[in-house]
Amino acid sequence: MAADAGDDDKALERIIAVRAREYRQAAGASLGGMAQRVGISKAMLSKIENAQTACSLTTLSRLARGLGVPVTALFRGMDDEREAVFVPAGHGARIVRRGTRIGHEYALLGALRGSNKRMEALEVTLTESSEVFPLFQHGGTELIYMLDGVMVYGHGKSSYTLRAGDALQFDGEAPHGPEKLITLPVRLLTVTAFGDTPHH
């Protein structure tokens, strides 16, 4: 148990070392110049930047003030592992959405939820033309990137003709959806970033 704690302490010292050097160099200050500004010896700052010493809270506070950054900036990167989602080609989970009944296929490529945000990525395939398409409305910002085909896509009162390689980003609160499929099949990647509001 003690060994684990020691490893954590060393990890913290390494993060502070990297951040201190990074911010000092970004400020264009020499080791000696920054040490003088912070009010510590050059040897002490060198030890901090080489993860050879553990800083007191007072020293950390003075260091942050000298570097012109908040104290928390010196811990950036210390967080636990962050979530990632890998989906091999062709293995996106098939999901049902409002457009499924009229020939829209949805493959979930990944969804991440942080403390206050969520992101969802879908590969959408439209294989059947229809007279009436469902309109969608939801919180967050959506990005559509066209992979294949040609379609007219509506957002609010505007319409856009999208071809392979085109991208469209918009506020999801406005009614949006396909208006006309011109060249089938239409394949697109849609990425939606939600804020604090839940996905409707």
Rosetta silent file (secondary structure, phi, psi, omega in degrees, C-alpha in Angstrom):
SEQUENCE: MAADAGDDDKALERIIAVRAREYRQAAGASLGGMAQRVGISKAMLSKIENAQTACSLTTLSRLARGLGVPVTALFRGMDDEREAVFVPAGHGARIVRRGTRIGHEYALLGALRGSNKRMEALEVTLTESSEVFPLFQHGGTELIYMLDGVMVYGHGKSSYTLRAGDALQFDGEAPHGPEKLITLPVRLLTVTAFGDTPHH
SCORE:     score description
SCORE:     0.000 S_00000001
   1 L     0.000  -41.872  179.552    0.000    0.000    0.000 S_00000001
   2 H   -64.187  -35.850 -179.667    2.854    2.360    0.883 S_00000001
   3 H   -63.619  -40.076  178.795    4.525    1.615   -2.458 S_00000001
   4 H   -63.009  -43.446  179.572    1.382    2.669   -4.309 S_00000001
   5 H   -61.010  -40.895  178.540    1.222    5.927   -2.368 S_00000001
   6 H   -62.349  -40.366  178.411    4.878    6.557   -3.212 S_00000001
   7 H   -61.907  -41.274  178.558    4.175    5.968   -6.884 S_00000001
   8 H   -62.911  -42.377  179.189    1.314    8.483   -6.705 S_00000001
   9 H   -61.264  -44.625 -179.759    3.582   11.027   -5.011 S_00000001
  10 H   -64.010  -39.287  178.625    6.220   10.568   -7.698 S_00000001
  11 H   -61.600  -41.140  179.259    3.597   10.910  -10.419 S_00000001
  12 H   -64.507  -44.012  178.833    2.476   14.183   -8.871 S_00000001
  13 H   -61.908  -38.966  179.956    6.054   15.458   -8.687 S_00000001
  14 H   -66.654  -40.644  179.144    6.605   14.515  -12.348 S_00000001
  15 H   -63.950  -46.030  179.398    3.442   16.343  -13.449 S_00000001
  16 H   -61.711  -40.027  179.290    4.415   19.476  -11.495 S_00000001
  17 H   -60.229  -48.359 -179.007    7.923   19.268  -12.993 S_00000001
  18 H   -62.785  -46.710 -178.015    6.605   19.095  -16.554 S_00000001
  19 H   -64.892  -42.592 -178.422    4.066   21.895  -16.028 S_00000001
  20 H   -60.954  -45.660  179.589    6.564   24.195  -14.244 S_00000001
  21 H   -65.683  -43.060 -179.124    9.114   23.841  -17.051 S_00000001
  22 H   -58.817  -48.390 -177.979    6.425   24.188  -19.726 S_00000001
  23 H   -70.596  -35.281  178.356    5.019   27.434  -18.261 S_00000001
  24 H   -64.918  -45.808 -179.305    8.480   28.889  -17.570 S_00000001
  25 H   -65.877  -37.308  178.052    9.602   28.248  -21.133 S_00000001
  26 H   -63.858  -30.511  178.466    6.336   29.639  -22.503 S_00000001
  27 L   -81.770   -6.694  179.631    7.020   32.804  -20.506 S_00000001
  28 L    71.074   25.966 -176.904   10.489   32.994  -22.050 S_00000001
  29 L  -101.494  143.977  175.309   12.129   33.043  -18.615 S_00000001
  30 L   -77.567  164.828  177.864   15.469   31.477  -17.687 S_00000001
  31 H   -57.275  -47.995 -179.339   15.734   29.130  -14.710 S_00000001
  32 H   -64.606  -42.527 -179.501   17.571   31.782  -12.709 S_00000001
  33 H   -62.894  -42.510  179.844   15.201   34.567  -13.736 S_00000001
  34 H   -69.312  -39.026  178.598   12.106   32.578  -12.776 S_00000001
  35 H   -59.244  -42.197  179.316   13.662   31.457   -9.481 S_00000001
  36 H   -65.087  -41.497  179.994   14.302   35.090   -8.622 S_00000001
  37 H   -64.273  -38.762 -177.947   10.732   36.058   -9.578 S_00000001
  38 H   -77.361  -29.195 -179.055    9.290   33.233   -7.465 S_00000001
  39 L    92.080   29.288  175.191   11.612   33.931   -4.529 S_00000001
  40 L  -128.350  167.847 -178.900   13.341   30.531   -4.356 S_00000001
  41 L   -73.568  156.685  176.991   16.860   29.433   -5.207 S_00000001
  42 H   -61.157  -37.890  179.785   17.800   28.412   -8.716 S_00000001
  43 H   -63.128  -40.378  179.964   18.823   25.000   -7.298 S_00000001
  44 H   -66.469  -43.191  179.430   15.375   24.548   -5.745 S_00000001
  45 H   -64.806  -36.831  177.638   13.581   25.425   -9.005 S_00000001
  46 H   -62.735  -41.167  178.087   15.870   23.022  -10.858 S_00000001
  47 H   -64.198  -39.580  178.914   14.920   20.253   -8.398 S_00000001
  48 H   -63.515  -45.436 -176.975   11.213   21.032   -8.906 S_00000001
  49 H   -72.215  -12.898  177.539   11.586   20.935  -12.698 S_00000001
  50 L  -111.090   14.687  176.962   13.429   17.612  -12.485 S_00000001
  51 L    55.688   38.162 -178.628   10.935   16.008  -10.065 S_00000001
  52 L  -102.941    1.682  179.108   13.637   15.694   -7.408 S_00000001
  53 L  -150.855  154.454  175.281   11.682   17.319   -4.605 S_00000001
  54 L   -97.574  128.359 -178.237    8.147   17.597   -3.280 S_00000001
  55 L   -80.095  144.767  169.656    6.935   21.198   -3.079 S_00000001
  56 L   -76.206  162.923  178.391    5.253   22.654   -0.035 S_00000001
  57 H   -61.825  -35.746  178.868    1.880   24.311   -0.642 S_00000001
  58 H   -63.502  -45.252 -179.928    3.504   27.687   -0.015 S_00000001
  59 H   -63.838  -42.097  178.272    6.170   27.020   -2.662 S_00000001
  60 H   -60.032  -42.890 -179.640    3.515   25.794   -5.121 S_00000001
  61 H   -63.539  -43.647  179.719    1.482   28.938   -4.542 S_00000001
  62 H   -67.108  -38.460  179.537    4.519   31.188   -5.077 S_00000001
  63 H   -63.215  -46.231  179.582    5.555   29.193   -8.142 S_00000001
  64 H   -61.724  -42.436  179.851    2.094   29.525   -9.699 S_00000001
  65 H   -63.511  -42.821  179.005    2.041   33.254   -8.962 S_00000001
  66 H   -64.775  -34.446  179.753    5.503   33.686  -10.498 S_00000001
  67 H   -82.312  -13.150  179.894    4.437   31.745  -13.598 S_00000001
  68 L    75.003   32.584  179.301    1.201   33.735  -13.843 S_00000001
  69 L  -131.189  158.084  174.185   -1.048   30.650  -13.735 S_00000001
  70 L   -67.541  152.579 -179.632   -3.571   29.276  -11.225 S_00000001
  71 H   -54.663  -38.874 -177.821   -2.171   26.658   -8.833 S_00000001
  72 H   -60.574  -25.675  179.909   -4.456   24.044  -10.419 S_00000001
  73 H   -63.596  -26.076 -179.748   -2.643   24.525  -13.752 S_00000001
  74 H   -73.838  -12.824  179.695    0.417   22.886  -12.189 S_00000001
  75 H  -104.643    2.902 -176.921   -1.589   19.660  -11.731 S_00000001
  76 L   -58.676  127.173 -177.621   -2.969   19.509  -15.281 S_00000001
  77 L   101.618   -2.848 -177.944   -2.628   15.946  -16.560 S_00000001
  78 L   -85.591   -9.003 -177.579   -2.775   14.353  -13.100 S_00000001
  79 L   -58.200  158.521  174.969   -6.333   13.082  -13.627 S_00000001
  80 L   -64.507  172.993  179.850   -7.035    9.377  -13.691 S_00000001
  81 L   -54.714  141.600  178.362   -7.292    7.627  -17.037 S_00000001
  82 L   -96.138  153.174 -177.237   -9.908    9.109  -19.337 S_00000001
  83 L   -73.963  143.292  173.303  -12.506    7.083  -21.147 S_00000001
  84 L  -140.015  151.373  179.225  -12.078    6.179  -24.803 S_00000001
  85 L  -125.423  125.654  177.088  -14.261    4.133  -27.131 S_00000001
  86 L  -115.953  126.704  178.800  -12.866    2.084  -30.024 S_00000001
  87 L  -124.176  112.275  178.366  -15.248    0.563  -32.568 S_00000001
  88 L   -62.995  155.126 -179.648  -13.691   -1.610  -35.314 S_00000001
  89 L   -52.957  132.220  177.169  -14.977   -1.097  -38.855 S_00000001
  90 L    80.213    2.895 -176.951  -18.390   -2.672  -39.357 S_00000001
  91 L  -111.196   13.992  177.075  -18.950   -3.285  -35.641 S_00000001
  92 L   -64.081  135.666 -178.883  -21.022   -0.218  -34.699 S_00000001
  93 E   -66.248  128.460  178.322  -24.043   -1.261  -32.620 S_00000001
  94 E   -73.782  128.452  179.444  -27.249   -1.058  -34.673 S_00000001
  95 E  -127.254  159.100 -178.528  -29.752    1.187  -32.950 S_00000001
  96 L  -102.954  129.212  176.245  -33.344    2.181  -33.669 S_00000001
  97 L  -129.222  179.023 -176.818  -34.247    5.824  -34.166 S_00000001
  98 L   -58.317  -29.238 -177.603  -37.281    7.653  -35.536 S_00000001
  99 L   -85.680   -4.711 -174.983  -36.042    7.278  -39.112 S_00000001
 100 H   -58.150  -39.199 -174.590  -35.533    3.490  -38.939 S_00000001
 101 H   -67.830  -16.079  178.889  -39.006    2.702  -40.234 S_00000001
 102 H  -113.194   30.299  171.542  -38.370    4.556  -43.507 S_00000001
 103 L    91.819   15.093  174.928  -35.054    2.962  -44.376 S_00000001
 104 E   -92.072  130.800  175.990  -32.573    4.866  -42.202 S_00000001
 105 E  -109.701  135.443 -178.843  -29.898    2.675  -40.608 S_00000001
 106 E  -121.327  126.052  175.584  -28.034    3.894  -37.526 S_00000001
 107 E  -118.111  117.853 -179.631  -24.751    2.426  -36.277 S_00000001
 108 E   -74.815  117.953 -179.081  -23.542    3.779  -32.943 S_00000001
 109 E   -93.402  -13.193  178.352  -19.816    4.470  -33.260 S_00000001
 110 E   158.532  151.777  175.942  -19.371    5.640  -29.704 S_00000001
 111 E  -146.432  130.075  178.789  -20.781    7.690  -26.869 S_00000001
 112 E  -121.069  140.337  175.982  -18.847    9.345  -24.069 S_00000001
 113 E  -127.194  119.163  175.102  -20.276   10.952  -20.953 S_00000001
 114 L   -95.896 -164.206 -178.226  -18.161   13.244  -18.804 S_00000001
 115 L   -66.122  -37.345 -177.753  -19.251   15.031  -15.636 S_00000001
 116 L  -129.599   13.178 -174.952  -21.234   17.688  -17.511 S_00000001
 117 L  -148.996  164.419  178.534  -21.173   16.672  -21.140 S_00000001
 118 E  -148.548  146.343  176.703  -21.850   13.883  -23.585 S_00000001
 119 E  -132.013  140.197 -179.914  -20.859   13.144  -27.137 S_00000001
 120 E  -133.594  134.071  178.924  -22.447   10.655  -29.504 S_00000001
 121 E  -120.773  131.055 -179.515  -21.200    9.561  -32.930 S_00000001
 122 E  -129.350  144.149  166.091  -23.386    7.711  -35.452 S_00000001
 123 E  -101.612  121.553 -175.913  -22.895    6.381  -38.955 S_00000001
 124 E  -112.995  132.822  176.906  -26.217    6.853  -40.749 S_00000001
 125 E  -121.170  124.057  178.761  -27.173    5.112  -43.998 S_00000001
 126 E  -109.531  116.718 -173.123  -30.255    6.226  -45.938 S_00000001
 127 L  -113.477  -11.760 -177.865  -31.273    3.654  -48.522 S_00000001
 128 L  -128.646  133.081  175.764  -34.864    4.533  -49.416 S_00000001
 129 L   -76.762  151.652 -177.981  -36.284    7.760  -50.719 S_00000001
 130 L  -145.909  153.117  177.657  -39.452    8.959  -49.014 S_00000001
 131 L   -73.663  -34.679 -176.261  -41.977   11.742  -49.493 S_00000001
 132 L  -127.038  127.287  176.992  -41.908   12.647  -45.808 S_00000001
 133 L  -110.019  147.363  176.437  -38.878   12.526  -43.528 S_00000001
 134 L   -68.660  147.590  173.326  -38.978   12.853  -39.742 S_00000001
 135 L   -99.550  146.109 -178.531  -37.665   16.097  -38.278 S_00000001
 136 E  -115.883  147.946  172.917  -35.328   15.971  -35.324 S_00000001
 137 L  -146.407  134.001 -179.803  -34.832   18.406  -32.438 S_00000001
 138 L  -162.081  164.759  175.490  -32.486   17.948  -29.490 S_00000001
 139 L   -71.505  165.101  174.181  -30.112   19.839  -27.235 S_00000001
 140 L    91.875 -178.199 -179.083  -26.480   20.296  -28.159 S_00000001
 141 E  -113.593  136.892 -177.133  -24.530   20.949  -31.333 S_00000001
 142 E  -119.122  143.250  174.439  -24.443   18.505  -34.232 S_00000001
 143 E  -120.495  128.835  174.356  -21.908   17.989  -37.005 S_00000001
 144 E  -112.012  131.446  175.729  -22.793   16.095  -40.177 S_00000001
 145 E  -124.842  119.866 -176.494  -20.025   14.882  -42.477 S_00000001
 146 E   -78.410  132.179  178.458  -21.122   13.354  -45.778 S_00000001
 147 E  -102.860  -44.827 -179.019  -19.443   10.104  -46.813 S_00000001
 148 E  -146.314  157.479  173.883  -21.465    9.022  -49.886 S_00000001
 149 E    81.976 -177.553  178.939  -24.445   10.136  -51.938 S_00000001
 150 E  -137.238  135.664  176.116  -26.185   13.478  -52.303 S_00000001
 151 E  -148.874  159.750  171.662  -29.055   14.876  -50.240 S_00000001
 152 E  -100.912  125.376 -176.634  -30.783   18.118  -49.375 S_00000001
 153 E  -117.654  130.704 -178.998  -30.709   18.690  -45.624 S_00000001
 154 E  -101.019  143.469  173.122  -32.894   21.200  -43.843 S_00000001
 155 E  -141.557  114.545 -175.172  -32.102   23.152  -40.695 S_00000001
 156 L    60.069 -124.887 -179.020  -34.670   25.646  -39.497 S_00000001
 157 L   -96.363    2.622 -177.499  -35.666   27.677  -42.564 S_00000001
 158 E  -103.956  154.184  176.245  -32.486   26.877  -44.526 S_00000001
 159 E  -129.321  143.610 -177.593  -31.689   24.003  -46.887 S_00000001
 160 E  -132.430  132.895  173.837  -28.268   22.663  -47.852 S_00000001
 161 E   -90.265  117.313 -175.413  -27.281   20.297  -50.667 S_00000001
 162 E  -109.970  132.040  177.275  -24.685   17.968  -49.188 S_00000001
 163 E  -123.181  168.960 -179.813  -22.268   15.800  -51.169 S_00000001
 164 L   -51.306  129.426 -179.413  -19.415   13.503  -50.128 S_00000001
 165 L    96.092  -15.217  178.867  -16.836   15.538  -48.227 S_00000001
 166 L   -78.038  150.189  177.057  -19.271   18.301  -47.228 S_00000001
 167 E  -129.671  144.535  177.805  -19.737   19.170  -43.555 S_00000001
 168 E  -137.766  126.227  178.247  -22.605   20.951  -41.823 S_00000001
 169 E  -119.735  138.632 -175.241  -22.597   21.998  -38.175 S_00000001
 170 E  -157.287  166.341  175.615  -25.688   23.363  -36.437 S_00000001
 171 E   -79.510  123.557 -175.227  -27.633   23.928  -33.237 S_00000001
 172 L   -71.887  -10.921 -179.038  -29.774   20.848  -32.617 S_00000001
 173 L   -69.237  -27.104  178.948  -32.632   22.806  -31.018 S_00000001
 174 L   -78.695  145.701  177.150  -33.879   23.910  -34.465 S_00000001
 175 L   -59.169  134.843 -179.033  -35.918   21.346  -36.452 S_00000001
 176 E  -150.310  158.006  178.429  -33.603   19.519  -38.834 S_00000001
 177 E   159.802  171.444  178.700  -33.487   16.465  -41.070 S_00000001
 178 E   -64.055  140.549  175.136  -33.241   15.215  -44.680 S_00000001
 179 E  -106.809  -35.599 -178.483  -35.576   16.940  -47.138 S_00000001
 180 E  -155.469  132.434  175.524  -34.680   15.084  -50.322 S_00000001
 181 E   -97.972  119.375 -174.184  -32.387   12.180  -51.174 S_00000001
 182 E   -96.664  -46.986  178.286  -30.855   12.801  -54.587 S_00000001
 183 E  -125.915  118.142 -178.386  -28.240   10.028  -54.970 S_00000001
 184 E  -100.264  155.799   -8.123  -28.650    6.813  -52.964 S_00000001
 185 E   -75.593  153.182  174.548  -27.357    5.361  -50.798 S_00000001
 186 E   -99.926  125.543  175.368  -26.599    8.368  -48.632 S_00000001
 187 E  -122.996  134.440 -179.182  -24.027    7.680  -45.908 S_00000001
 188 E  -145.752  156.126  174.018  -23.032   10.255  -43.346 S_00000001
 189 E  -104.898  128.854  176.854  -21.265   10.595  -40.048 S_00000001
 190 E  -122.820  128.809  179.456  -23.098   12.595  -37.420 S_00000001
 191 E  -121.601  122.616 -179.740  -21.444   13.713  -34.175 S_00000001
 192 E  -116.211  127.729  176.015  -23.552   15.382  -31.508 S_00000001
 193 E  -107.384  117.762  179.538  -22.053   17.129  -28.491 S_00000001
 194 E   -98.302  146.251  175.590  -24.538   17.640  -25.694 S_00000001
 195 L   -90.963 -138.871 -179.512  -24.078   20.135  -22.883 S_00000001
 196 L   -70.573  -24.306 -176.042  -25.705   19.967  -19.446 S_00000001
 197 L   -76.502  139.474 -179.939  -29.139   19.367  -20.961 S_00000001
 198 L   -68.958  157.594  178.580  -30.116   15.733  -21.417 S_00000001
 199 L   -73.423  126.335  174.560  -30.570   14.262  -24.892 S_00000001
 200 L   -93.779    0.000    0.000  -34.227   14.210  -25.979 S_00000001
